[in-house]
Amino acid sequence: MNMKTLSSKTEKDIAEMAEEFGFSSKNEFISQAIKEKILELKKMKFFAISERIRKGLLKKGIKPKEFLKEFKS
């Protein structure tokens, strides 16, 4: 998994956090941190797309509640 050399400060922070939060290894901590960051970025992407859709609907005069009623029918 060593894609890039980390700074000594980052390595120290990883070691401290891994120990403090009970991870079995630095690699387990790094893996979890990456998974959480990827999930966070996917959520950001989803909300950005949702916002573009919302703006597009409003531009066409469709209110969000009206749009959602169509799905309930």
N, C-alpha and C positions, 0 to 999 in steps of 0.2 A: 504494500500500500504506500510505500515511501515515494510519493510523486515529486516532492520538493523538500529541500532541506529547510527545517524550521529554525527560527532564531532561538538562541539560548533562553531568552525570556519566555517565548511561547512554549518551549519544551518544559521549562520550570513551571509555568502556569498549568499546563496540561497535567504534569505529575501531581501538583498540589490539588487540583480539582478532582482528579481521578481518585486520589486517596481520600480526600475529604468527603466525597459523595459515594464512596464505597464501590467504585468500579474495580473489577478484578485485575484490570491492566490499563495501561495508557491506550493501547489499541482499542479496547472496548469503549473507553471514553471517547476517543476520536471518532470511532464508527457511529456511536450514538449521536454525537454532536453534528456530524455530517448529515445523518438521517433527519435530525430535527431541523437543520438549516434548509435542506432540500424541501421538506414539508412546508416550512415557512415561506419559501420562495414560490412554491406551487400555489399556496393560498393567496399570496400577493398577485400572482398571475390570474387566478380565478376571479378575484375581486376587480382587477383592472378590466378584464373582459366583460364582467357583469356590468361595470359602470359604463363601458362603451355601448353595451346593449341598451341599458337604461336611457342613456342620452339619445340613442338612435330612435327608440320608441317615443320618447318625449318630442323629438323633432318631428315625428310623423303624427303627433297629436294623440298618441296612445298613452294613457296613464297606467302605471304599474298595476294598480288594483284591477283595472279593466283587462289587462293582459292576463293576469292570474286567473280571472274568472273563466277565461276561455279554456284553461287547463282543467278546471273543476267540472266543466260541462261534459 
